[in-house]
Amino acid sequence: MVALTHSAATNPQHGIRPFDIGRDLRAVSRLIADAFADELDEQGEAALRELRILSYMSGLVRFLSRSTGEFQDVFNGFVWVENNRIVGNVTVQRAASGSRRWQIANVAVSPAWRGRGIGRALMERALDTIRDMGGSWAVLQVRGENEIARGLYERLHFENMGGASELYASGTPKPIKWPALPNLQPFSPSDSNLLYELATSRPSAELQWWRAVRRNDFQLTLEKRISERLSRLVGRERIFRYAIRDYSNRFEGAIQVTARCWRGDHHIRLWLRPEAQQRYAQPLTLSALSLLQESPRWPLRASVSTEDEIVAETLLAHGFSVRSTLYTMRLRM
């Protein structure tokens, strides 16, 4: 495997070489689209579109990379070349400025070139780079259904930290009675700090290791508030926000339900404190479903942490199925 890993040093048409942001972006974007054709979600498709747009501005990207280094920080990594064609890629980047935690992403091998050790060779080069840079942890994310990739990471001694599942239902369930939760009340976007504090009350795998939850993730700008109000006025969509408050006005649990009126998927998000799981997980989930009873029978999506077993069980009992699970894995260097 060592011979494979370093073969590009003597033969630039075969093996691993550093990613060149000026000339490789377009080929890597095609490779990612090909390698992850069955895995890309809405967010992944958006990221791929941005990558393709950048690939058509290779001259400007090369100039900015040389002048600021910011693009190189984002796209740093390696590619595997066969006969001057890129058939493999891995991205390696520091999780945050000054951090000793490094992220590995876009581990992609062209379907026609799989099973030849290319993915492992790219991973080993990425891990060598992290060690050389003094990194303490390597972190990556992988789809649960991608058994080949998960097997590779496990053989490299990565540890599964849990993750998030995307649950899906083809339509709203049968009528559900609004649960008896006297302290469940609507809240407004101005309560974003309370929701942020709730979301960070239970460190999840993603919060600890992949991407920290940020306060501005929960804050609605004036433009977003106007857009949300217009969408409601014209009947495009409606967003419901409800929270369970304790005696000090702190959120114990909260739901946000986006109900589509024209087209698209309804979306459910739910947050709970660890100590509130047993008491509120099921009634909060049922409350979210009941809010959609008067909405069109569009498909439903719900993003649920793998730690939220009661929430997942409740959704599964009402017609949902697990579409995919994204796990976070780590390796101490």
LUMTORLUM-265443 format. One record per residue (C-alpha): residue in one letter; x, y, z. Coordinates in steps of 0.05 Angstrom, whole numbers, padded with zeros to 5 digits, always signed. Last residue first. Example, Ala and Ser with C-alpha at 12.3 -4.5 7.8 and 13.67 -1.06 7.14 Angstrom:
// residues 2
S+00273-00021+00143;A+00246-00090+00156;
END
This chain:
// residues 333
M-00082+00209+00330;R-00148+00195+00365;L-00198+00174+00313;R-00269+00200+00307;M-00335+00180+00273;T-00399+00220+00262;Y-00457+00180+00233;L-00508+00203+00182;T-00570+00159+00181;S-00614+00149+00121;R-00687+00142+00100;V-00712+00115+00167;S-00786+00101+00160;F-00847+00141+00184;G-00917+00113+00188;H-00940+00133+00257;A-00904+00080+00298;L-00839+00099+00265;L-00849+00171+00289;T-00860+00149+00360;E-00800+00102+00359;A-00756+00158+00332;V-00778+00207+00386;I-00767+00155+00440;E-00698+00137+00414;D-00672+00208+00413;E-00598+00189+00419;T-00594+00175+00344;S-00612+00248+00335;V-00675+00260+00294;S-00686+00300+00230;A-00758+00295+00209;R-00786+00296+00138;L-00859+00293+00117;P-00889+00281+00048;W-00948+00325+00026;R-01019+00312+00047;P-01040+00385+00048;S-01042+00416+00118;E-01100+00411+00168;Q-01069+00353+00207;L-00999+00383+00206;L-01000+00412+00276;S-01021+00342+00301;L-00954+00314+00279;A-00914+00365+00320;S-00958+00353+00381;L-00947+00278+00374;T-00872+00289+00376;L-00879+00334+00438;P-00923+00282+00472;Q-00871+00226+00459;A-00808+00262+00480;Y-00837+00299+00540;R-00831+00259+00603;Q-00777+00209+00586;Q-00733+00258+00549;A-00738+00317+00597;E-00674+00303+00635;P-00633+00303+00571;R-00663+00370+00549;L-00705+00365+00486;W-00704+00394+00416;L-00749+00377+00357;R-00749+00393+00283;I-00805+00373+00235;H-00807+00388+00160;H-00866+00386+00111;D-00840+00367+00042;G-00850+00406-00022;R-00911+00438-00054;W-00962+00493-00045;C-00981+00493+00029;R-00918+00470+00063;A-00920+00463+00138;T-00853+00478+00173;V-00858+00451+00243;Q-00812+00475+00299;I-00814+00438+00365;A-00787+00455+00434;G-00768+00423+00499;E-00749+00444+00569;F-00744+00518+00550;R-00727+00563+00608;N-00782+00610+00632;S-00759+00602+00705;Y-00819+00558+00723;D-00806+00512+00664;R-00824+00526+00592;I-00848+00475+00540;A-00840+00505+00471;Y-00880+00514+00407;R-00861+00543+00339;F-00905+00534+00278;I-00880+00555+00209;R-00930+00566+00153;E-00919+00557+00079;R-00939+00585+00012;G-01006+00616+00032;V-00992+00686+00006;L-00993+00714+00077;R-00951+00658+00106;S-00897+00664+00055;L-00898+00739+00065;R-00888+00731+00140;E-00829+00683+00130;S-00797+00730+00080;I-00804+00789+00127;R-00774+00749+00184;K-00717+00725+00140;E-00701+00797+00118;L-00703+00821+00190;T-00653+00767+00209;L-00678+00705+00245;Q-00631+00679+00299;F-00627+00605+00311;D-00566+00587+00270;N-00537+00654+00294;R-00523+00622+00362;R-00478+00569+00331;V-00483+00494+00340;A-00413+00466+00334;R-00397+00427+00272;W-00364+00359+00271;W-00340+00335+00339;Q-00378+00359+00399;L-00440+00389+00367;E-00444+00334+00314;A-00437+00279+00365;S-00489+00311+00410;P-00478+00356+00470;R-00544+00362+00507;S-00560+00432+00532;T-00535+00464+00467;A-00603+00462+00432;L-00638+00488+00494;E-00592+00548+00500;Y-00602+00562+00426;L-00678+00558+00435;L-00676+00607+00494;N-00631+00654+00454;S-00678+00651+00394;D-00737+00676+00435;S-00747+00734+00387;P-00766+00682+00335;S-00832+00675+00373;F-00858+00622+00421;P-00923+00583+00422;Q-00941+00548+00486;L-00934+00478+00516;N-00944+00485+00591;P-01013+00452+00590;L-00987+00391+00553;A-01047+00345+00542;P-01033+00317+00473;W-01068+00345+00411;K-01107+00286+00383;I-01077+00254+00321;P-01116+00245+00257;K-01084+00193+00212;P-01013+00207+00190;T-00990+00262+00142;G-00960+00235+00078;S-00904+00194+00047;A-00866+00191+00113;Y-00792+00203+00122;L-00741+00199+00177;E-00671+00228+00169;S-00626+00201+00223;A-00573+00239+00262;G-00506+00217+00292;G-00472+00170+00339;M-00399+00174+00362;N-00373+00115+00321;E-00299+00103+00335;F-00248+00102+00279;H-00198+00044+00283;L-00173+00044+00210;R-00211-00021+00203;E-00273+00017+00228;Y-00262+00070+00176;L-00258+00019+00120;G-00320-00018+00144;R-00359+00047+00147;A-00338+00062+00075;I-00361-00007+00051;E-00425-00005+00092;N-00450+00060+00062;E-00521+00052+00090;G-00501+00088+00155;R-00478+00148+00116;V-00409+00173+00137;Q-00381+00233+00175;L-00308+00247+00192;V-00264+00267+00250;A-00188+00261+00259;W-00164+00279+00328;S-00100+00305+00360;G-00070+00342+00301;G+00003+00360+00301;M+00007+00379+00228;D+00048+00317+00210;R-00004+00274+00245;I-00061+00306+00204;T-00021+00296+00140;D-00009+00223+00156;L-00084+00214+00168;A-00099+00244+00100;R-00047+00199+00066;E-00077+00138+00101;M-00147+00159+00078;L-00125+00167+00006;A-00091+00098+00007;R-00154+00067+00038;G-00199+00096-00015;I-00152+00074-00072;G-00147+00002-00047;R-00169-00029-00113;G-00242-00045-00095;R-00270+00017-00129;W-00243+00043-00195;A-00306+00040-00238;P-00348+00070-00182;S-00302+00132-00180;V-00273+00140-00111;A-00294+00194-00062;V-00273+00211+00009;N-00306+00280+00007;A-00290+00296+00079;I-00236+00289+00133;Q-00240+00339+00190;W-00183+00358+00236;R-00184+00371+00311;R-00122+00406+00338;S-00158+00472+00332;G-00120+00537+00320;S-00172+00561+00269;A-00228+00512+00267;A-00240+00440+00243;R-00173+00438+00207;Q-00181+00412+00137;V-00170+00348+00097;T-00208+00333+00033;V-00202+00266-00002;N-00207+00249-00076;G-00206+00191-00125;V-00213+00178-00200;I-00178+00241-00227;R-00157+00228-00299;N-00086+00239-00323;N-00078+00165-00339;E-00101+00147-00268;V-00098+00201-00215;W-00116+00198-00141;V-00130+00265-00110;F-00107+00297-00045;G-00129+00349+00006;N-00137+00423+00021;F-00202+00450-00005;V-00223+00495+00053;D-00154+00518+00075;Q-00134+00526+00001;F-00193+00572-00009;E-00171+00616+00049;G-00098+00621+00026;T-00104+00696+00016;S-00064+00715-00046;R-00049+00646-00074;S-00119+00620-00062;L-00150+00684-00089;F-00110+00678-00153;R-00126+00604-00162;V-00200+00618-00149;L-00200+00674-00200;G-00169+00629-00254;S-00213+00570-00236;M-00278+00609-00244;Y-00316+00552-00277;S-00297+00506-00220;L-00326+00555-00170;I-00395+00546-00200;R-00387+00471-00197;L-00368+00474-00123;E-00428+00518-00108;R-00474+00467-00143;L-00442+00411-00103;A-00456+00448-00038;A-00529+00457-00057;E-00535+00383-00075;G-00506+00364-00008;Q-00556+00408+00029;E-00614+00377-00009;D-00588+00307+00003;L-00532+00273-00036;E-00527+00198-00022;D-00548+00162-00087;A-00503+00201-00134;F-00446+00202-00084;A-00389+00176-00128;D-00413+00208-00193;A-00430+00277-00165;I-00365+00274-00124;L-00324+00256-00186;R-00355+00311-00228;S-00339+00363-00173;V-00269+00334-00169;A-00257+00343-00244;R-00282+00415-00242;L-00241+00433-00180;D-00176+00401-00203;R-00140+00456-00243;G-00136+00516-00198;I-00147+00482-00132;D-00091+00433-00142;F-00103+00373-00095;P-00037+00341-00074;R-00016+00278-00112;I-00035+00205-00104;G-00027+00151-00157;H-00015+00148-00232;Q-00003+00200-00285;P+00047+00240-00242;N+00094+00180-00241;T+00154+00187-00194;A+00120+00223-00136;A+00053+00196-00159;S+00072+00127-00133;H+00072+00150-00061;T+00008+00118-00036;L+00011+00058-00082;A+00081+00039-00059;V+00058+00047+00013;M+00000+00000+00000;
END
